[in-house]
Amino acid sequence: MPDAPAGPPTPPVPLAGLLALEGLGLRRIAGPADAELLWVHTSEMADPYPYLLGGELLLTAGVLLTDPDAYVARLVEAGAAALGFGVRPVHETVPPGLIAACDRHGLPLVEVGPGTPFTAIARAVWGLMAEARHRELRRVTRAQQALATAAARPDPVPAVLHQLAVRLSGRAALLTADGEELHAAGPPPPPPLRAALARLARMVAPGVRPAPASATDSLGAAHLSAYALGGGQGLALTLAADHREPGDHTIAGIAVVLLSLLAAPHQGAGAAGRSAALVRLLLGAAPADVAPLLGGDEPWTVVHARRSGGEAVDALTAGALGAALGSALVDADRGGGEVRVLVPGGDRITPQPGWTLGASAPAPADALDTAGTRAARALGRAEATRAPLVVDAPVSGLAALLPPGPAAERARTLLAPLTGPLAETLRCWLSLHGSWDRTAVALSVHRNTVRQRIARCGVLLGADLDDMDVRTELWLALRQE
């Protein structure tokens, strides 16, 4: 058989779709019913084998047909998809020997009536191909829109995989090079299928040289494929479906691009310097000493975040939040569901769909510890007030006019009787205008615990916390910290 050429830029047409067109009056009289047509070709040669590409509906009137069995055998060897035989004027009926040969070799045989020109059949096939191409483009466009929308969700990686599984009617999973499943959507595969997908993921892993960009396999009725994510991340998108449709590869390619961007680490120009700063901090250097490596006088914003619905957070979802905020410096506390992001620069932090954020005011590198505390407080306030974002603003207004030295000394003296937890409870309670319930939400404690702590603060301070002058003085003192 000749080498199979690349298919045409249109999906194949099922033979059944052509037979269903009433105006042509075509009838299958031999061979199987399932066949897909890639081309239409007319030939009256005794042996058209050298001129066939494979996948054709070959049309003939049998002018030189002498040995039906040899003729059909050569067509099958050439990869023809089906044979259309026109009756009259050469043959009054389809030769019985040709019918028997097509049944014997498994080649669909279609009877073409005398009133149907071959050109009408070719035109019908091209029309069906155009319709199929339009359906494919429409399906791919809709899938692209759905995947792009999913990529903008708060949990973009699982959302993209879910849409991909729906669009391809199968299983979509993100695997590491050693077969660990990070995220998946669709029906869970049986162990043999899972093992086969893991093998495909290893084939496209960056550690394999040369590593293909994709690999395919089949197991029973399941069609399997794996695609390497870009950026040398060691991740692969794996797919399993019971059938394939035109456009599946294109849809999978769109998902690969999106997942590569979502899972890729964000690397800025100062990545090497920041890595060096981290190493020096781990070795005991003071934050002030490594500040030049973190950008010198460049300010930083600390962001604390939780999912608005309380969902668990994985590394990829946390990384997607960091990418949305413009930073790869992300820490996900899987146990508590909290994510911390260190954002370079003093740019204003914007709300992120599906997240509750608390952000510090821009701070120098040697004051990140304090900024982190303020971001945590802002997150608590955001959760208590159900706001998508709260930014801990720096001291301003009348409070900023207080002399820093004397004001700080007065604050330390005034708050000296309070322990750290009591001072933090008092700060939160005052910031929320004395709301017991909101303070309880912000501090993740029971409202009775808040009442007890505030009452204890009043006793230790010897002050009436219902007095606005007292509250104002305490609030100014707490803001000096």
ROMIPA-727949 format. One record per residue (C-alpha): residue in one letter; x, y, z. Coordinates in nm, 2 decimals, decimal comma. Example, Ala and Ser with C-alpha at 12.3 -4.5 7.8 and 13.67 -1.06 7.14 Angstrom:
2
R resn   east  north     up
R    A   1,23  -0,45   0,78
R    S   1,37  -0,11   0,71
This chain:
481
R resn   east  north     up
R    M   0,00   0,00   0,00
R    P   0,14   0,35  -0,08
R    D   0,25   0,57   0,21
R    A  -0,05   0,72   0,38
R    P  -0,06   1,10   0,30
R    A  -0,17   1,37   0,53
R    G  -0,55   1,39   0,54
R    P  -0,73   1,68   0,38
R    P  -0,81   1,99   0,59
R    T  -1,16   1,87   0,65
R    P  -1,30   1,59   0,87
R    P  -1,39   1,26   0,70
R    V  -1,75   1,20   0,59
R    P  -1,92   0,88   0,71
R    L  -2,05   0,67   0,42
R    A  -2,38   0,64   0,60
R    G  -2,42   1,02   0,57
R    L  -2,38   1,01   0,19
R    L  -2,62   0,72   0,16
R    A  -2,88   0,91   0,36
R    L  -2,90   1,18   0,09
R    E  -3,23   1,10  -0,08
R    G  -3,17   1,29  -0,40
R    L  -2,88   1,06  -0,50
R    G  -3,06   0,73  -0,47
R    L  -2,74   0,54  -0,36
R    R  -2,77   0,20  -0,20
R    R  -2,51  -0,01  -0,02
R    I  -2,53  -0,37  -0,15
R    A  -2,22  -0,53  -0,01
R    G  -1,94  -0,49   0,24
R    P  -1,96  -0,33   0,59
R    A  -2,17  -0,02   0,66
R    D  -1,90   0,17   0,85
R    A  -1,66   0,36   0,63
R    E  -1,52   0,71   0,63
R    L  -1,45   0,90   0,31
R    L  -1,16   1,14   0,26
R    W  -1,18   1,19  -0,11
R    V  -1,38   1,10  -0,42
R    H  -1,21   0,96  -0,73
R    T  -1,34   0,84  -1,06
R    S  -1,14   0,58  -1,26
R    E  -1,21   0,33  -1,54
R    M  -0,86   0,18  -1,53
R    A  -0,83  -0,19  -1,49
R    D  -0,60  -0,13  -1,19
R    P  -0,63   0,22  -1,04
R    Y  -0,40   0,12  -0,75
R    P  -0,11   0,35  -0,84
R    Y  -0,34   0,66  -0,85
R    L  -0,51   0,61  -0,51
R    L  -0,42   0,79  -0,19
R    G  -0,63   0,59   0,05
R    G  -0,96   0,67   0,19
R    E  -1,13   0,73  -0,14
R    L  -1,48   0,66  -0,26
R    L  -1,38   0,52  -0,60
R    L  -1,65   0,56  -0,87
R    T  -1,65   0,34  -1,18
R    A  -1,88   0,20  -1,44
R    G  -1,67  -0,11  -1,48
R    V  -1,56  -0,05  -1,84
R    L  -1,25  -0,26  -1,80
R    L  -1,37  -0,49  -1,52
R    T  -1,27  -0,85  -1,60
R    D  -1,15  -1,00  -1,27
R    P  -1,37  -0,86  -0,99
R    D  -1,18  -1,04  -0,71
R    A  -0,84  -0,92  -0,82
R    Y  -0,98  -0,57  -0,88
R    V  -1,13  -0,55  -0,53
R    A  -0,82  -0,69  -0,37
R    R  -0,61  -0,42  -0,52
R    L  -0,85  -0,15  -0,41
R    V  -0,83  -0,28  -0,05
R    E  -0,45  -0,29  -0,07
R    A  -0,45   0,07  -0,18
R    G  -0,67   0,17   0,11
R    A  -0,98   0,27  -0,07
R    A  -1,27   0,34   0,17
R    A  -1,56   0,23  -0,06
R    L  -1,65   0,15  -0,42
R    G  -1,93   0,31  -0,61
R    F  -2,05   0,12  -0,91
R    G  -2,26   0,29  -1,18
R    V  -2,51   0,08  -1,37
R    R  -2,58   0,14  -1,74
R    P  -2,47   0,18  -2,00
R    V  -2,18  -0,07  -1,95
R    H  -2,36  -0,30  -1,70
R    E  -2,73  -0,34  -1,66
R    T  -2,68  -0,45  -1,30
R    V  -2,39  -0,47  -1,06
R    P  -2,20  -0,79  -1,15
R    P  -2,26  -1,06  -0,89
R    G  -1,89  -1,15  -0,88
R    L  -1,81  -0,79  -0,77
R    I  -2,07  -0,81  -0,50
R    A  -1,92  -1,14  -0,37
R    A  -1,57  -1,00  -0,39
R    C  -1,66  -0,69  -0,19
R    D  -1,82  -0,90   0,08
R    R  -1,52  -1,13   0,09
R    H  -1,26  -0,85   0,12
R    G  -1,47  -0,62   0,34
R    L  -1,50  -0,33   0,10
R    P  -1,83  -0,13   0,10
R    L  -2,00  -0,15  -0,24
R    V  -2,25   0,12  -0,33
R    E  -2,49   0,09  -0,63
R    V  -2,52   0,42  -0,83
R    G  -2,84   0,44  -1,03
R    P  -2,84   0,54  -1,40
R    G  -2,99   0,88  -1,32
R    T  -2,71   0,99  -1,08
R    P  -2,40   1,15  -1,23
R    F  -2,07   1,08  -1,06
R    T  -2,01   1,46  -1,04
R    A  -2,33   1,49  -0,83
R    I  -2,18   1,23  -0,59
R    A  -1,85   1,42  -0,57
R    R  -2,03   1,75  -0,51
R    A  -2,24   1,59  -0,23
R    V  -1,93   1,46  -0,06
R    W  -1,76   1,80  -0,07
R    G  -2,08   1,95   0,07
R    L  -2,09   1,71   0,36
R    M  -1,72   1,78   0,42
R    A  -1,79   2,15   0,44
R    E  -2,07   2,09   0,68
R    A  -1,85   1,87   0,89
R    R  -1,57   2,13   0,89
R    H  -1,82   2,40   1,00
R    R  -1,94   2,18   1,29
R    E  -1,58   2,11   1,39
R    L  -1,48   2,48   1,38
R    R  -1,79   2,56   1,58
R    R  -1,71   2,29   1,84
R    V  -1,35   2,40   1,87
R    T  -1,45   2,76   1,91
R    R  -1,70   2,68   2,18
R    A  -1,44   2,47   2,36
R    Q  -1,18   2,74   2,33
R    Q  -1,42   2,99   2,49
R    A  -1,52   2,75   2,77
R    L  -1,15   2,67   2,85
R    A  -1,06   3,03   2,85
R    T  -1,34   3,11   3,09
R    A  -1,23   2,82   3,31
R    A  -0,88   2,95   3,32
R    A  -1,00   3,27   3,47
R    R  -1,17   3,10   3,76
R    P  -1,02   3,10   4,11
R    D  -0,93   2,73   4,07
R    P  -0,81   2,75   3,71
R    V  -0,63   2,41   3,68
R    P  -0,92   2,19   3,80
R    A  -1,17   2,41   3,61
R    V  -0,98   2,37   3,28
R    L  -0,95   1,99   3,33
R    H  -1,32   1,97   3,40
R    Q  -1,41   2,16   3,09
R    L  -1,17   1,94   2,88
R    A  -1,32   1,62   3,02
R    V  -1,67   1,75   2,94
R    R  -1,57   1,86   2,58
R    L  -1,39   1,53   2,50
R    S  -1,64   1,31   2,69
R    G  -1,36   1,13   2,88
R    R  -1,10   1,16   3,15
R    A  -0,85   1,45   3,17
R    A  -0,57   1,45   3,43
R    L  -0,25   1,64   3,51
R    L   0,03   1,40   3,59
R    T   0,39   1,44   3,70
R    A   0,67   1,25   3,52
R    D   0,66   0,98   3,78
R    G   0,28   0,92   3,74
R    E   0,15   1,12   4,04
R    E  -0,19   1,26   3,96
R    L  -0,21   1,62   4,07
R    H  -0,56   1,71   3,94
R    A  -0,82   1,51   3,74
R    A  -1,17   1,53   3,60
R    G  -1,40   1,28   3,45
R    P  -1,47   0,91   3,53
R    P  -1,19   0,75   3,73
R    P  -1,01   0,50   3,51
R    P  -0,95   0,13   3,61
R    P  -0,60   0,05   3,73
R    P  -0,47  -0,09   3,39
R    L  -0,59   0,23   3,22
R    R  -0,43   0,45   3,49
R    A  -0,10   0,26   3,45
R    A  -0,11   0,31   3,07
R    L  -0,17   0,68   3,11
R    A   0,12   0,70   3,35
R    R   0,35   0,53   3,10
R    L   0,25   0,79   2,83
R    A   0,32   1,07   3,08
R    R   0,67   0,93   3,13
R    M   0,72   0,92   2,76
R    V   0,66   1,29   2,71
R    A   0,84   1,39   3,03
R    P   1,14   1,63   2,98
R    G   1,37   1,37   3,13
R    V   1,33   1,14   2,83
R    R   1,56   1,24   2,54
R    P   1,44   1,29   2,28
R    A   1,10   1,35   2,44
R    P   0,81   1,38   2,20
R    A   0,56   1,66   2,25
R    S   0,27   1,40   2,26
R    A   0,21   1,03   2,26
R    T  -0,09   0,81   2,19
R    D  -0,20   0,46   2,27
R    S  -0,51   0,25   2,30
R    L  -0,63   0,00   2,56
R    G  -0,94  -0,19   2,46
R    A  -1,19   0,06   2,34
R    A  -1,02   0,35   2,51
R    H  -0,81   0,60   2,32
R    L  -0,52   0,74   2,53
R    S  -0,30   1,04   2,47
R    A  -0,05   1,25   2,66
R    Y   0,08   1,60   2,60
R    A   0,39   1,76   2,76
R    L   0,33   2,09   2,92
R    G   0,57   2,37   2,81
R    G   0,84   2,53   3,02
R    G   1,02   2,20   3,12
R    Q   0,79   2,16   3,42
R    G   0,79   1,78   3,41
R    L   0,41   1,77   3,39
R    A   0,19   1,60   3,13
R    L  -0,18   1,63   3,03
R    T  -0,33   1,29   2,99
R    L  -0,66   1,21   2,82
R    A  -0,87   0,89   2,79
R    A  -1,19   0,87   2,59
R    D  -1,40   0,59   2,43
R    H  -1,41   0,76   2,10
R    R  -1,23   1,04   1,91
R    E  -1,39   1,32   1,71
R    P  -1,25   1,57   1,46
R    G  -1,11   1,87   1,66
R    D  -1,02   1,67   1,97
R    H  -0,65   1,72   1,91
R    T  -0,70   2,10   1,85
R    I  -0,91   2,13   2,17
R    A  -0,64   1,94   2,37
R    G  -0,37   2,17   2,23
R    I  -0,56   2,47   2,35
R    A  -0,58   2,31   2,70
R    V  -0,21   2,24   2,69
R    V  -0,13   2,60   2,63
R    L  -0,35   2,72   2,91
R    L  -0,23   2,47   3,16
R    S   0,13   2,54   3,07
R    L   0,08   2,91   3,15
R    L  -0,12   2,83   3,47
R    A   0,13   2,59   3,60
R    A   0,45   2,77   3,49
R    P   0,65   2,94   3,76
R    H   0,66   3,31   3,72
R    Q   1,03   3,42   3,68
R    G   1,12   3,78   3,69
R    A   1,45   3,95   3,61
R    G   1,55   3,94   3,97
R    A   1,48   3,57   4,03
R    A   1,84   3,48   4,09
R    G   1,89   3,76   4,34
R    R   1,58   3,66   4,53
R    S   1,70   3,30   4,54
R    A   2,03   3,43   4,68
R    A   1,85   3,64   4,94
R    L   1,65   3,33   5,05
R    V   1,97   3,13   5,09
R    R   2,13   3,40   5,30
R    L   1,82   3,43   5,52
R    L   1,82   3,05   5,58
R    L   2,19   3,08   5,67
R    G   2,11   3,33   5,94
R    A   2,15   3,67   5,77
R    A   1,94   3,96   5,90
R    P   1,66   4,09   5,67
R    A   1,83   4,43   5,65
R    D   2,14   4,26   5,51
R    V   1,96   4,08   5,22
R    A   1,73   4,38   5,14
R    P   1,96   4,49   4,85
R    L   1,92   4,15   4,68
R    L   1,54   4,18   4,71
R    G   1,54   4,51   4,52
R    G   1,70   4,76   4,75
R    D   1,45   5,02   4,83
R    E   1,18   4,86   4,63
R    P   0,87   4,82   4,84
R    W   0,69   4,49   4,89
R    T   0,33   4,40   4,96
R    V   0,24   4,10   5,17
R    V  -0,09   3,94   5,08
R    H  -0,27   3,68   5,29
R    A  -0,56   3,50   5,12
R    R  -0,82   3,23   5,16
R    R  -1,08   3,08   4,92
R    S  -1,41   3,26   4,97
R    G  -1,59   2,93   5,00
R    G  -1,34   2,78   5,24
R    E  -1,21   2,52   4,99
R    A  -0,88   2,35   5,03
R    V  -0,59   2,51   4,84
R    D  -0,33   2,31   4,65
R    A   0,01   2,43   4,52
R    L  -0,11   2,49   4,16
R    T  -0,42   2,69   4,27
R    A  -0,20   2,90   4,50
R    G   0,05   2,95   4,22
R    A  -0,23   3,07   3,99
R    L  -0,32   3,33   4,26
R    G   0,04   3,44   4,28
R    A   0,05   3,47   3,90
R    A  -0,26   3,68   3,90
R    L  -0,10   3,91   4,16
R    G   0,22   3,92   3,96
R    S   0,45   3,71   4,19
R    A   0,60   3,36   4,21
R    L   0,68   3,40   4,58
R    V   0,38   3,20   4,71
R    D   0,34   2,99   5,02
R    A   0,03   2,77   5,06
R    D  -0,06   2,65   5,41
R    R  -0,24   2,34   5,31
R    G  -0,35   2,26   5,67
R    G  -0,51   2,60   5,73
R    G  -0,61   2,68   5,37
R    E  -0,43   3,01   5,38
R    V  -0,20   3,14   5,10
R    R   0,07   3,40   5,15
R    V   0,20   3,60   4,86
R    L   0,49   3,84   4,85
R    V   0,43   4,09   4,57
R    P   0,72   4,31   4,46
R    G   0,65   4,68   4,41
R    G   0,39   4,90   4,56
R    D   0,12   4,85   4,30
R    R  -0,23   4,84   4,43
R    I  -0,36   4,49   4,49
R    T  -0,69   4,42   4,32
R    P  -0,96   4,17   4,43
R    Q  -0,95   3,82   4,28
R    P  -1,26   3,63   4,20
R    G  -1,32   3,34   4,45
R    W  -1,07   3,47   4,70
R    T  -1,07   3,68   5,02
R    L  -0,76   3,89   5,04
R    G  -0,59   4,09   5,31
R    A  -0,29   4,31   5,21
R    S  -0,04   4,51   5,39
R    A   0,07   4,86   5,28
R    P   0,39   4,86   5,08
R    A   0,69   4,80   5,31
R    P   1,07   4,78   5,27
R    A   1,23   4,43   5,27
R    D   1,35   4,47   5,62
R    A   1,00   4,53   5,75
R    L   0,82   4,23   5,59
R    D   0,76   4,06   5,92
R    T   0,55   4,35   6,04
R    A   0,38   4,37   5,70
R    G   0,29   4,01   5,72
R    T   0,12   4,06   6,06
R    R  -0,07   4,35   5,92
R    A  -0,18   4,15   5,61
R    A  -0,30   3,87   5,84
R    R  -0,51   4,13   6,03
R    A  -0,65   4,27   5,71
R    L  -0,75   3,91   5,60
R    G  -0,93   3,86   5,93
R    R  -1,11   4,19   5,88
R    A  -1,20   4,10   5,52
R    E  -1,36   3,77   5,63
R    A  -1,54   3,94   5,92
R    T  -1,69   4,21   5,69
R    R  -1,73   3,98   5,39
R    A  -1,52   4,21   5,18
R    P  -1,32   4,06   4,89
R    L  -1,01   4,27   4,98
R    V  -0,90   4,48   5,28
R    V  -0,57   4,67   5,27
R    D  -0,41   4,77   5,60
R    A  -0,35   5,13   5,53
R    P  -0,05   5,31   5,69
R    V  -0,12   5,56   5,97
R    S  -0,25   5,88   5,82
R    G  -0,46   6,18   5,91
R    L  -0,43   6,32   6,27
R    A  -0,26   6,00   6,39
R    A   0,03   6,07   6,15
R    L   0,08   6,41   6,31
R    L   0,18   6,25   6,65
R    P   0,55   6,26   6,73
R    P   0,67   5,91   6,66
R    G   0,90   5,88   6,97
R    P   0,67   6,01   7,24
R    A   0,37   5,85   7,08
R    A   0,53   5,51   7,07
R    E   0,65   5,54   7,43
R    R   0,30   5,64   7,55
R    A   0,16   5,34   7,36
R    R   0,40   5,09   7,52
R    T   0,32   5,23   7,87
R    L  -0,06   5,23   7,81
R    L  -0,07   4,88   7,66
R    A   0,19   4,72   7,89
R    P  -0,07   4,53   8,11
R    L  -0,20   4,34   7,80
R    T  -0,07   4,02   7,67
R    G  -0,02   3,97   7,30
R    P  -0,35   3,78   7,24
R    L  -0,55   4,04   7,45
R    A  -0,40   4,33   7,26
R    E  -0,47   4,17   6,93
R    T  -0,83   4,10   7,03
R    L  -0,87   4,46   7,15
R    R  -0,73   4,59   6,82
R    C  -0,96   4,38   6,61
R    W  -1,27   4,46   6,83
R    L  -1,20   4,83   6,80
R    S  -1,14   4,81   6,43
R    L  -1,48   4,64   6,38
R    H  -1,66   4,90   6,59
R    G  -1,71   4,67   6,89
R    S  -1,89   4,39   6,70
R    W  -1,87   4,07   6,89
R    D  -1,97   3,85   6,60
R    R  -1,74   4,00   6,34
R    T  -1,45   4,00   6,58
R    A  -1,51   3,63   6,65
R    V  -1,51   3,56   6,27
R    A  -1,19   3,76   6,22
R    L  -1,00   3,59   6,50
R    S  -1,16   3,24   6,44
R    V  -1,28   3,22   6,80
R    H  -1,61   3,20   6,97
R    R  -1,80   3,52   7,04
R    N  -1,80   3,44   7,42
R    T  -1,42   3,42   7,40
R    V  -1,42   3,77   7,25
R    R  -1,64   3,90   7,53
R    Q  -1,42   3,75   7,80
R    R  -1,10   3,89   7,65
R    I  -1,25   4,24   7,61
R    A  -1,37   4,23   7,96
R    R  -1,03   4,12   8,08
R    C  -0,87   4,41   7,88
R    G  -1,10   4,66   8,06
R    V  -1,00   4,52   8,40
R    L  -0,62   4,52   8,33
R    L  -0,63   4,87   8,18
R    G  -0,86   5,00   8,45
R    A  -1,06   5,18   8,18
R    D  -1,42   5,20   8,06
R    L  -1,42   5,06   7,71
R    D  -1,76   5,20   7,64
R    D  -1,61   5,55   7,66
R    M  -1,53   5,69   7,32
R    D  -1,23   5,89   7,45
R    V  -1,08   5,57   7,59
R    R  -1,15   5,38   7,27
R    T  -0,99   5,65   7,07
R    E  -0,67   5,67   7,28
R    L  -0,64   5,29   7,28
R    W  -0,69   5,28   6,90
R    L  -0,42   5,54   6,85
R    A  -0,19   5,35   7,08
R    L  -0,25   5,02   6,90
R    R  -0,18   5,18   6,57
R    Q   0,17   5,28   6,69
R    E   0,28   4,92   6,69
